[in-house]
Amino acid sequence: MNIWKIASRWSNNGEAESSILDIFKTHQIVFAGRKTERIQNEVKIGDLIALSDGLDVIAIGKVLGEPKPITEFENQINFSEREIKRFDYEDWVIGFKVKLIFLHDNEIFTYNQGTFHRVHGEYYDTVLKLYKSHFNKAATNNFSINAKTCTLKYNDQQDQDVMFNGETKYIIPIYQRPYSWREDQIRKLLSDIFLSYWGVDKVVNEEPMFIGTMQLTQKSKSYFGDYSNQQEVVDGQQRLTTFLILLKVLKSHYPTCQELDAIQLNWLKTEVNNNTQQELLDELLESDLSFDQGNPLNRYWQNAQLIKEIFEEELPEGDNGKSIDIDSFVKHLLSNIYFVVIETKAGLSKTLQIFDAINTTGLDLNGGDIFKIRMYEYLRDKNDESKEVFNRISELYKKIEDYNREFGWKVTDIAGVLSIYQKILVAKHNLPVVLYALGSNTFFERMFDTLLNINQWDSFSKLGDLRLSLDDLNDIVEVRYEWQRSRYHTAEDACALHQIWWSRYGRYWDLIFVFLYKFKEDENRLHLMQAFVRKLSKLYSLYSILFQKSIGNIRTFSNNLSQEILKGDFNSIIEIIDKKFMEDALYKGDSRNALRYTLERDIIYNVKMKNIICRISAMLEEDYMTVDIEKINGLRKKLFDLPIDIEHIQSYNDENIEERDQIKNEWGYNLNSIGNLMVLESDINRSISNKPYFEKTKRYLQSTYGIAKNQPNDYPVWNLEKCKERKQKEISKIINYIFDDEDQVKDIPDFVQVALES
């Protein structure tokens, strides 16, 4: 392994003001110098670097990418215009991605001058030792919290803690949301400030004002201009940014105020949205706030204009118009506005946990927010990715939003994508099946805890070589929306999916996306998927009919099927499902005869079973193999979207009250069997009520369902014998469909009857 010494000053004589350390630190990249064969051929991924500022080595790093011209990083790094002006953004400059760790003061050491060369001897050993101590250090649960009361600039309290101390630069980290305060929040803040300054009567009577808590990370060494240290803003960026805008407005409006003139406005930097937020903030700070100069789409500029308006509204009328003692007001602003600042020394996960416990804004982080930040922490700390990886995560979220916008409704969200990823991870890495039952938020929370050595959960103790991947997540997003765009090949395919949803195992419908993920490279994947769905639909329908509730045997099978999908080919997957049709222990492998027996009996007592059976029966009387898209959508809609009743052809309660009991005794369970039941539009069903058969048939002919429309022609008269005849036809039809073959059912064995009746 090579170690390379690289300098960080962009000038011929190495003057301190030419340092671009902040660019290296922000983007986790270094520039090795001019294009040479040595740099391009000898620097390898995995090599170490010693980064110097002058003669002092102040950071060590690990090479993450191949050397290439910095202009080729355009799609990976968004250098701001301000940054590009500080170095030569040309093809002849060679750089590479790195993971940098800045050294503590007592670790910094002096080394030879030079822009780029190989490290040897004792310095090699020094860098290697530092690398091992910093990069191989396991994460722990250790953390510390320091709380203090701060004002903006002047503090009469004993500790005299202030925000604007001239030494600290505040960084809004890349994982934060953009600045978003609107008029309500701005008005509330300014109203409270003015109220604390001169009360209700607008007579100066200064009172201290508490503005809430602010959470910052521990101070670290800064390489931004004149600031010696920096802190990341975990909570409070909206208020802190608004104070910056307020100061900008006041400086612009009152140029003769010495206190305002002395305040610098470069103490806040935002890394949000690939530095586009910083560009918008710079646009405001460099503006003279004239209306025609501003960008109306710039939230910072919008709020500056709003603050100007509110400030004018709040000023009292005097002899010479509206005015304020600006020196007195600014002093109040800088000395009487109090924050409770909470500094946390902890990893990102623990810092967020602390934030969640103490945040007073009422704005909780949702599961999607937490996953985004923890995935960033994982990729940064475990995969040695640079900060820019957060932008890739954000692009994934944006892709979901863009696709939803394309459809005009929320097809899915990050939670839906993570639920699919959870199934894939458990199956691919043979994790305990109990993890299928966890909610995706809990699943990933515990997985990150384990991967980052924060907390070891027993169910995640054997993660082995598991690696989380943005590429996998992107593939899941693509197949999810590809499925949404795809059309059903036949009406049967459309009905099959709905039958899964209507079954007792609808929760497993996302096996479809595990399947598409596995076959994402197969050009026939959509046709294969539809065959898979048809087969799965029949299996779930079978077991939803045979059993009156969801059974563990099929739940376990469905979970295991994810694993079989990921490791098998299409034929083996279908073979596994086929075997399950005949493997049920209760019926000793004779599920075909068990289904026949169930269909022979009363099916009305179980709503789900009744609906599944009658809808399959109705579908099989339609042109369910049609490929016409309008007919496909029409059949799907009328079977699963429109109001349907299950019609008793011979009314359960006959219109003739005197004959009701006799009919029930004569017909027995046949009255509630598939022979006497069919789907019918709700309005038709309710209009015919308990009328005699010959009157019902007039309305049957008006039905859009083939099974109802054909009933009068197939059975001009209706009695028990016709019911039994129709029942056998329906049973054969349904069994042939579910088992994909001719009816091979023989007499029902005794053991099946005993099992069913018990």
Buried (B, 14 or more C-beta within 10 A) or exposed (E): EBBBBBBBBBEEEBEEEBBBBBBBBBBBBBBBBEBBEBBBEEBEEEBBBBBBBBEEBBBBBBBBBEBBBBEEBEEBBBBBEEBEEBBEBEEEBBBBBBBBBBBEEEBBBEBEEEBBBEBEEEBBEBBBEBBEEBBEEEBEEEBEEEEEBBBBBBBEEEEEBBBBBEEBBBBBBBBBEEBEBEEEBBBEBBEBBBBBBBEEEBEEEBEEBEBEBBBBBBBEBBBBEEBBBBBBBBBBBBBBBBBBBBBBBBBBBBEEBEBBEEBEBEBBBBBBBBBEBBBBBBBBBEBEBEEEEBEEEBBBBBBBBBBBEBBEEBBEEEEEEEEBEBBEBBBBBBBBBBBBBBBBBBBBBBBBBBBEEBBEEEEEBEBBBBBBBBBBBBBBBBBBBBBBBBBBBBEBBEBBEEBBEEEEEEBBBBBBBBBBBBBBBBBBBEBEBEBBEBEBBBBBBBBBBBBBBBEEEEBBEEEEEBEBEBEBBBBBBBBBBBBEEBEBBBBBBBBBBBBBEBBBBBBBBBBBBBBBBBBEEBEEBBEBBBBBBBBBBBBBBBBBBBBEEBBEBBBEBBBBBBBBBBEBEBEEBBEBBBEBBEEBEBBBEBBBBBBBBBBBBBBBEBEBBBBBBBBBBBBBBBBBEBEEEEBBBBBBEBBBEEEBBBBBBBBBEBEEEEEBEEBBEEBEEBBBBBBBBBBBBEEBBEEBEBBBBEEBBEBBEEBBBBBBBBBBEEBEEBEBEBBBBBBBBBBBBBBBBBBEEEBEBEEBBEEBBEBBEE
